[in-house]
């Protein structure tokens, strides 16, 4: 059996470190976004917004559904915190 000589030069080591750091950063971003979605789903603010939308829709009546949809489409989008 032949003995293989392996060599990791500085470029290869740098590439490995870069891949590990980028993977950790990407995983951190994914976890952060997922956590914010989970917390946002159960937040009282979201529930209050849903109640307000339901109340608004109830006040408009069942026949005015199309106007409610167009109002929502024209409403400005608020950035999430």
C-alpha positions in Angstrom: 0.0 0.0 0.0 1.4 3.4 -1.0 1.7 6.1 1.5 -0.1 9.3 0.4 1.3 12.6 1.3 -1.3 15.2 1.9 -0.7 18.9 2.1 -3.0 21.8 3.1 -1.5 25.0 2.0 -2.6 28.4 3.3 -5.2 28.9 0.5 -6.9 25.6 1.3 -7.0 26.4 5.0 -8.4 29.9 4.3 -11.1 28.4 2.1 -12.1 26.0 4.8 -12.3 28.7 7.4 -14.3 30.9 5.0 -16.8 28.2 4.4 -17.3 27.5 8.1 -17.7 31.2 8.9 -20.2 31.8 6.0 -22.1 28.7 7.0 -22.4 29.9 10.6 -23.5 33.4 9.5 -26.1 31.9 7.2 -27.4 29.6 9.8 -27.6 32.6 12.2 -29.7 34.6 9.8 -32.1 31.7 9.1 -32.6 31.1 12.8 -33.1 34.8 13.5 -35.7 35.2 10.8 -37.5 32.0 11.8 -37.6 33.0 15.4 -39.0 36.5 14.6 -41.8 34.8 12.5 -42.6 32.5 15.4 -42.6 35.3 18.0 -44.5 37.6 15.7 -47.2 35.0 15.1 -48.0 34.8 18.8 -47.5 38.5 19.6 -50.4 40.5 21.1 -49.9 43.2 18.5 -50.7 40.9 15.6 -53.8 39.6 17.4 -55.0 43.2 17.9 -54.4 43.9 14.2 -56.4 40.8 13.2 -59.3 41.8 15.5 -59.3 45.3 14.0 -59.4 43.9 10.5 -62.2 41.5 11.4 -64.1 44.3 13.0 -63.6 46.5 10.0 -64.8 43.8 7.7 -67.8 43.1 9.8 -68.7 46.8 9.8 -68.4 46.9 6.0 -70.7 44.0 5.5 -70.4 40.9 3.5 -71.4 42.6 0.2 -68.4 45.0 0.2 -65.7 42.4 0.2 -64.1 43.7 -3.0 -63.6 47.2 -1.6 -61.9 45.8 1.5 -59.4 44.0 -0.7 -58.7 47.1 -2.8 -58.2 49.2 0.4 -55.7 46.7 1.7 -53.8 46.7 -1.6 -53.5 50.5 -1.5 -52.5 50.7 2.1 -48.8 51.5 2.9 -46.7 48.6 4.1 -45.1 49.1 7.5 -41.7 47.5 8.0 -41.5 44.8 10.6 -39.4 45.4 13.7 
